[in-house]
Amino acid sequence: MTIIREAERTDHHAIVAMYPDVFPDEDLVPLVNNLHAQAEGLVSLVAVAASGQVIGHISLTRCSVSDFDIPVYLLGPLAVSPSHQRSGHGRALIEAGLDRVRALGASQIYVLGDPVYYSRV
């Protein structure tokens, strides 16, 4: 059974270790590190397997858009460990993340990533 929960400081090493396996041609670790360093305005969730292993991660970052007075969030990055892909974990992370930012008042969410992947959700 997999659970989705807020990322904790103790998850950080597992989170950043996962990204090079998921995106071998992109270095997303600096982005993840920078997002986590700025805690305010960040929704960071993990998917955790029954074994306690972090198998997925999503970040949603609050930002502002000129002439727009309600919170807007950027979705990304999102990663699911290669051995757990195609099992619904990415979808579960996205749905939980969207629920969380809607509860925070977001009316618009923009995606940082591959439109083909995210259009499946």
PyMOL CGO cylinders between C-alpha atoms (Angstrom):
from pymol import cmd
from pymol.cgo import CYLINDER

trace = [
    CYLINDER, 0.00, 0.00, 0.00, 1.35, 3.40, -0.99, 0.3, 1, 1, 1, 1, 1, 1,
    CYLINDER, 1.35, 3.40, -0.99, 0.60, 6.57, 0.95, 0.3, 1, 1, 1, 1, 1, 1,
    CYLINDER, 0.60, 6.57, 0.95, 0.91, 10.17, -0.20, 0.3, 1, 1, 1, 1, 1, 1,
    CYLINDER, 0.91, 10.17, -0.20, 2.07, 12.61, 2.47, 0.3, 1, 1, 1, 1, 1, 1,
    CYLINDER, 2.07, 12.61, 2.47, 3.92, 15.88, 3.00, 0.3, 1, 1, 1, 1, 1, 1,
    CYLINDER, 3.92, 15.88, 3.00, 7.63, 15.52, 2.40, 0.3, 1, 1, 1, 1, 1, 1,
    CYLINDER, 7.63, 15.52, 2.40, 9.72, 15.71, 5.55, 0.3, 1, 1, 1, 1, 1, 1,
    CYLINDER, 9.72, 15.71, 5.55, 13.32, 16.83, 5.98, 0.3, 1, 1, 1, 1, 1, 1,
    CYLINDER, 13.32, 16.83, 5.98, 14.34, 13.21, 6.44, 0.3, 1, 1, 1, 1, 1, 1,
    CYLINDER, 14.34, 13.21, 6.44, 12.97, 12.44, 2.95, 0.3, 1, 1, 1, 1, 1, 1,
    CYLINDER, 12.97, 12.44, 2.95, 15.24, 14.92, 1.17, 0.3, 1, 1, 1, 1, 1, 1,
    CYLINDER, 15.24, 14.92, 1.17, 18.11, 12.52, 0.46, 0.3, 1, 1, 1, 1, 1, 1,
    CYLINDER, 18.11, 12.52, 0.46, 15.74, 9.92, -1.02, 0.3, 1, 1, 1, 1, 1, 1,
    CYLINDER, 15.74, 9.92, -1.02, 13.98, 12.58, -3.08, 0.3, 1, 1, 1, 1, 1, 1,
    CYLINDER, 13.98, 12.58, -3.08, 17.12, 13.98, -4.70, 0.3, 1, 1, 1, 1, 1, 1,
    CYLINDER, 17.12, 13.98, -4.70, 18.57, 10.49, -5.21, 0.3, 1, 1, 1, 1, 1, 1,
    CYLINDER, 18.57, 10.49, -5.21, 15.53, 9.53, -7.29, 0.3, 1, 1, 1, 1, 1, 1,
    CYLINDER, 15.53, 9.53, -7.29, 15.70, 12.34, -9.88, 0.3, 1, 1, 1, 1, 1, 1,
    CYLINDER, 15.70, 12.34, -9.88, 18.86, 11.24, -11.76, 0.3, 1, 1, 1, 1, 1, 1,
    CYLINDER, 18.86, 11.24, -11.76, 17.34, 7.77, -12.21, 0.3, 1, 1, 1, 1, 1, 1,
    CYLINDER, 17.34, 7.77, -12.21, 14.09, 9.22, -13.53, 0.3, 1, 1, 1, 1, 1, 1,
    CYLINDER, 14.09, 9.22, -13.53, 15.65, 11.97, -15.67, 0.3, 1, 1, 1, 1, 1, 1,
    CYLINDER, 15.65, 11.97, -15.67, 19.14, 10.77, -16.65, 0.3, 1, 1, 1, 1, 1, 1,
    CYLINDER, 19.14, 10.77, -16.65, 19.50, 13.52, -19.29, 0.3, 1, 1, 1, 1, 1, 1,
    CYLINDER, 19.50, 13.52, -19.29, 18.45, 16.41, -17.02, 0.3, 1, 1, 1, 1, 1, 1,
    CYLINDER, 18.45, 16.41, -17.02, 19.96, 17.63, -13.76, 0.3, 1, 1, 1, 1, 1, 1,
    CYLINDER, 19.96, 17.63, -13.76, 16.89, 18.51, -11.71, 0.3, 1, 1, 1, 1, 1, 1,
    CYLINDER, 16.89, 18.51, -11.71, 18.63, 18.11, -8.35, 0.3, 1, 1, 1, 1, 1, 1,
    CYLINDER, 18.63, 18.11, -8.35, 19.63, 21.82, -8.11, 0.3, 1, 1, 1, 1, 1, 1,
    CYLINDER, 19.63, 21.82, -8.11, 16.03, 22.82, -8.82, 0.3, 1, 1, 1, 1, 1, 1,
    CYLINDER, 16.03, 22.82, -8.82, 14.68, 20.44, -6.16, 0.3, 1, 1, 1, 1, 1, 1,
    CYLINDER, 14.68, 20.44, -6.16, 17.30, 21.66, -3.66, 0.3, 1, 1, 1, 1, 1, 1,
    CYLINDER, 17.30, 21.66, -3.66, 16.43, 25.32, -4.35, 0.3, 1, 1, 1, 1, 1, 1,
    CYLINDER, 16.43, 25.32, -4.35, 12.70, 24.70, -4.05, 0.3, 1, 1, 1, 1, 1, 1,
    CYLINDER, 12.70, 24.70, -4.05, 13.12, 22.87, -0.74, 0.3, 1, 1, 1, 1, 1, 1,
    CYLINDER, 13.12, 22.87, -0.74, 15.38, 25.62, 0.60, 0.3, 1, 1, 1, 1, 1, 1,
    CYLINDER, 15.38, 25.62, 0.60, 12.59, 28.14, 0.14, 0.3, 1, 1, 1, 1, 1, 1,
    CYLINDER, 12.59, 28.14, 0.14, 9.94, 26.24, 2.16, 0.3, 1, 1, 1, 1, 1, 1,
    CYLINDER, 9.94, 26.24, 2.16, 7.45, 29.17, 2.03, 0.3, 1, 1, 1, 1, 1, 1,
    CYLINDER, 7.45, 29.17, 2.03, 4.96, 28.70, -0.79, 0.3, 1, 1, 1, 1, 1, 1,
    CYLINDER, 4.96, 28.70, -0.79, 6.08, 25.15, -1.53, 0.3, 1, 1, 1, 1, 1, 1,
    CYLINDER, 6.08, 25.15, -1.53, 3.87, 22.08, -1.47, 0.3, 1, 1, 1, 1, 1, 1,
    CYLINDER, 3.87, 22.08, -1.47, 6.15, 19.04, -1.54, 0.3, 1, 1, 1, 1, 1, 1,
    CYLINDER, 6.15, 19.04, -1.54, 4.56, 15.60, -1.39, 0.3, 1, 1, 1, 1, 1, 1,
    CYLINDER, 4.56, 15.60, -1.39, 6.02, 12.10, -1.49, 0.3, 1, 1, 1, 1, 1, 1,
    CYLINDER, 6.02, 12.10, -1.49, 4.63, 8.70, -2.34, 0.3, 1, 1, 1, 1, 1, 1,
    CYLINDER, 4.63, 8.70, -2.34, 5.86, 6.16, 0.19, 0.3, 1, 1, 1, 1, 1, 1,
    CYLINDER, 5.86, 6.16, 0.19, 5.68, 2.39, -0.34, 0.3, 1, 1, 1, 1, 1, 1,
    CYLINDER, 5.68, 2.39, -0.34, 4.64, 0.00, 2.42, 0.3, 1, 1, 1, 1, 1, 1,
    CYLINDER, 4.64, 0.00, 2.42, 8.36, -0.67, 2.97, 0.3, 1, 1, 1, 1, 1, 1,
    CYLINDER, 8.36, -0.67, 2.97, 8.85, 3.01, 3.92, 0.3, 1, 1, 1, 1, 1, 1,
    CYLINDER, 8.85, 3.01, 3.92, 10.78, 3.75, 0.73, 0.3, 1, 1, 1, 1, 1, 1,
    CYLINDER, 10.78, 3.75, 0.73, 10.10, 7.09, -1.01, 0.3, 1, 1, 1, 1, 1, 1,
    CYLINDER, 10.10, 7.09, -1.01, 9.04, 6.10, -4.53, 0.3, 1, 1, 1, 1, 1, 1,
    CYLINDER, 9.04, 6.10, -4.53, 7.68, 9.39, -5.84, 0.3, 1, 1, 1, 1, 1, 1,
    CYLINDER, 7.68, 9.39, -5.84, 7.79, 13.14, -5.36, 0.3, 1, 1, 1, 1, 1, 1,
    CYLINDER, 7.79, 13.14, -5.36, 5.98, 16.24, -6.56, 0.3, 1, 1, 1, 1, 1, 1,
    CYLINDER, 5.98, 16.24, -6.56, 6.57, 19.95, -6.01, 0.3, 1, 1, 1, 1, 1, 1,
    CYLINDER, 6.57, 19.95, -6.01, 4.05, 22.73, -6.46, 0.3, 1, 1, 1, 1, 1, 1,
    CYLINDER, 4.05, 22.73, -6.46, 5.37, 26.25, -5.93, 0.3, 1, 1, 1, 1, 1, 1,
    CYLINDER, 5.37, 26.25, -5.93, 3.27, 29.35, -5.28, 0.3, 1, 1, 1, 1, 1, 1,
    CYLINDER, 3.27, 29.35, -5.28, 4.07, 32.25, -7.54, 0.3, 1, 1, 1, 1, 1, 1,
    CYLINDER, 4.07, 32.25, -7.54, 2.53, 35.51, -8.55, 0.3, 1, 1, 1, 1, 1, 1,
    CYLINDER, 2.53, 35.51, -8.55, 1.39, 36.72, -11.91, 0.3, 1, 1, 1, 1, 1, 1,
    CYLINDER, 1.39, 36.72, -11.91, 1.06, 40.45, -12.50, 0.3, 1, 1, 1, 1, 1, 1,
    CYLINDER, 1.06, 40.45, -12.50, -2.52, 41.74, -12.42, 0.3, 1, 1, 1, 1, 1, 1,
    CYLINDER, -2.52, 41.74, -12.42, -3.71, 38.48, -10.87, 0.3, 1, 1, 1, 1, 1, 1,
    CYLINDER, -3.71, 38.48, -10.87, -4.49, 38.62, -7.16, 0.3, 1, 1, 1, 1, 1, 1,
    CYLINDER, -4.49, 38.62, -7.16, -5.14, 34.96, -6.38, 0.3, 1, 1, 1, 1, 1, 1,
    CYLINDER, -5.14, 34.96, -6.38, -2.47, 32.35, -5.77, 0.3, 1, 1, 1, 1, 1, 1,
    CYLINDER, -2.47, 32.35, -5.77, -1.07, 30.60, -8.82, 0.3, 1, 1, 1, 1, 1, 1,
    CYLINDER, -1.07, 30.60, -8.82, 1.07, 27.48, -8.54, 0.3, 1, 1, 1, 1, 1, 1,
    CYLINDER, 1.07, 27.48, -8.54, 3.68, 25.87, -10.77, 0.3, 1, 1, 1, 1, 1, 1,
    CYLINDER, 3.68, 25.87, -10.77, 3.54, 22.07, -10.83, 0.3, 1, 1, 1, 1, 1, 1,
    CYLINDER, 3.54, 22.07, -10.83, 6.92, 20.45, -11.24, 0.3, 1, 1, 1, 1, 1, 1,
    CYLINDER, 6.92, 20.45, -11.24, 9.08, 18.66, -10.95, 0.3, 1, 1, 1, 1, 1, 1,
    CYLINDER, 9.08, 18.66, -10.95, 7.39, 15.31, -10.57, 0.3, 1, 1, 1, 1, 1, 1,
    CYLINDER, 7.39, 15.31, -10.57, 9.23, 12.00, -10.38, 0.3, 1, 1, 1, 1, 1, 1,
    CYLINDER, 9.23, 12.00, -10.38, 8.31, 8.38, -9.75, 0.3, 1, 1, 1, 1, 1, 1,
    CYLINDER, 8.31, 8.38, -9.75, 11.02, 5.80, -9.27, 0.3, 1, 1, 1, 1, 1, 1,
    CYLINDER, 11.02, 5.80, -9.27, 11.45, 3.80, -12.51, 0.3, 1, 1, 1, 1, 1, 1,
    CYLINDER, 11.45, 3.80, -12.51, 10.60, 0.53, -10.75, 0.3, 1, 1, 1, 1, 1, 1,
    CYLINDER, 10.60, 0.53, -10.75, 7.24, 1.99, -9.65, 0.3, 1, 1, 1, 1, 1, 1,
    CYLINDER, 7.24, 1.99, -9.65, 6.19, 3.81, -12.82, 0.3, 1, 1, 1, 1, 1, 1,
    CYLINDER, 6.19, 3.81, -12.82, 2.96, 2.98, -14.64, 0.3, 1, 1, 1, 1, 1, 1,
    CYLINDER, 2.96, 2.98, -14.64, 1.29, 2.01, -11.36, 0.3, 1, 1, 1, 1, 1, 1,
    CYLINDER, 1.29, 2.01, -11.36, -0.75, 5.17, -10.75, 0.3, 1, 1, 1, 1, 1, 1,
    CYLINDER, -0.75, 5.17, -10.75, 1.71, 6.80, -8.33, 0.3, 1, 1, 1, 1, 1, 1,
    CYLINDER, 1.71, 6.80, -8.33, 2.30, 9.85, -10.54, 0.3, 1, 1, 1, 1, 1, 1,
    CYLINDER, 2.30, 9.85, -10.54, -1.43, 10.37, -10.96, 0.3, 1, 1, 1, 1, 1, 1,
    CYLINDER, -1.43, 10.37, -10.96, -1.95, 10.01, -7.18, 0.3, 1, 1, 1, 1, 1, 1,
    CYLINDER, -1.95, 10.01, -7.18, 0.77, 12.60, -6.49, 0.3, 1, 1, 1, 1, 1, 1,
    CYLINDER, 0.77, 12.60, -6.49, -0.74, 15.03, -9.00, 0.3, 1, 1, 1, 1, 1, 1,
    CYLINDER, -0.74, 15.03, -9.00, -4.26, 14.62, -7.65, 0.3, 1, 1, 1, 1, 1, 1,
    CYLINDER, -4.26, 14.62, -7.65, -3.10, 15.04, -4.03, 0.3, 1, 1, 1, 1, 1, 1,
    CYLINDER, -3.10, 15.04, -4.03, -1.02, 18.08, -5.01, 0.3, 1, 1, 1, 1, 1, 1,
    CYLINDER, -1.02, 18.08, -5.01, -3.90, 19.70, -6.87, 0.3, 1, 1, 1, 1, 1, 1,
    CYLINDER, -3.90, 19.70, -6.87, -6.22, 19.08, -3.92, 0.3, 1, 1, 1, 1, 1, 1,
    CYLINDER, -6.22, 19.08, -3.92, -3.68, 20.65, -1.57, 0.3, 1, 1, 1, 1, 1, 1,
    CYLINDER, -3.68, 20.65, -1.57, -3.14, 23.84, -3.58, 0.3, 1, 1, 1, 1, 1, 1,
    CYLINDER, -3.14, 23.84, -3.58, -6.84, 24.26, -4.29, 0.3, 1, 1, 1, 1, 1, 1,
    CYLINDER, -6.84, 24.26, -4.29, -7.37, 24.17, -0.52, 0.3, 1, 1, 1, 1, 1, 1,
    CYLINDER, -7.37, 24.17, -0.52, -4.77, 26.95, -0.30, 0.3, 1, 1, 1, 1, 1, 1,
    CYLINDER, -4.77, 26.95, -0.30, -6.81, 29.09, -2.69, 0.3, 1, 1, 1, 1, 1, 1,
    CYLINDER, -6.81, 29.09, -2.69, -5.12, 28.36, -6.02, 0.3, 1, 1, 1, 1, 1, 1,
    CYLINDER, -5.12, 28.36, -6.02, -7.29, 28.97, -9.02, 0.3, 1, 1, 1, 1, 1, 1,
    CYLINDER, -7.29, 28.97, -9.02, -4.67, 28.32, -11.66, 0.3, 1, 1, 1, 1, 1, 1,
    CYLINDER, -4.67, 28.32, -11.66, -1.91, 25.73, -11.88, 0.3, 1, 1, 1, 1, 1, 1,
    CYLINDER, -1.91, 25.73, -11.88, 0.74, 25.81, -14.57, 0.3, 1, 1, 1, 1, 1, 1,
    CYLINDER, 0.74, 25.81, -14.57, 2.84, 22.79, -15.48, 0.3, 1, 1, 1, 1, 1, 1,
    CYLINDER, 2.84, 22.79, -15.48, 6.61, 22.65, -15.76, 0.3, 1, 1, 1, 1, 1, 1,
    CYLINDER, 6.61, 22.65, -15.76, 7.13, 19.52, -17.80, 0.3, 1, 1, 1, 1, 1, 1,
    CYLINDER, 7.13, 19.52, -17.80, 6.06, 17.39, -20.72, 0.3, 1, 1, 1, 1, 1, 1,
    CYLINDER, 6.06, 17.39, -20.72, 2.51, 18.32, -21.83, 0.3, 1, 1, 1, 1, 1, 1,
    CYLINDER, 2.51, 18.32, -21.83, 1.96, 14.82, -23.23, 0.3, 1, 1, 1, 1, 1, 1,
    CYLINDER, 1.96, 14.82, -23.23, 2.56, 13.23, -19.81, 0.3, 1, 1, 1, 1, 1, 1,
    CYLINDER, 2.56, 13.23, -19.81, 0.42, 15.66, -17.84, 0.3, 1, 1, 1, 1, 1, 1,
    CYLINDER, 0.42, 15.66, -17.84, -2.47, 15.60, -20.32, 0.3, 1, 1, 1, 1, 1, 1,
    CYLINDER, -2.47, 15.60, -20.32, -3.05, 11.94, -19.35, 0.3, 1, 1, 1, 1, 1, 1,
    CYLINDER, -3.05, 11.94, -19.35, -4.14, 12.94, -15.84, 0.3, 1, 1, 1, 1, 1, 1,
]
cmd.load_cgo(trace, "trace")
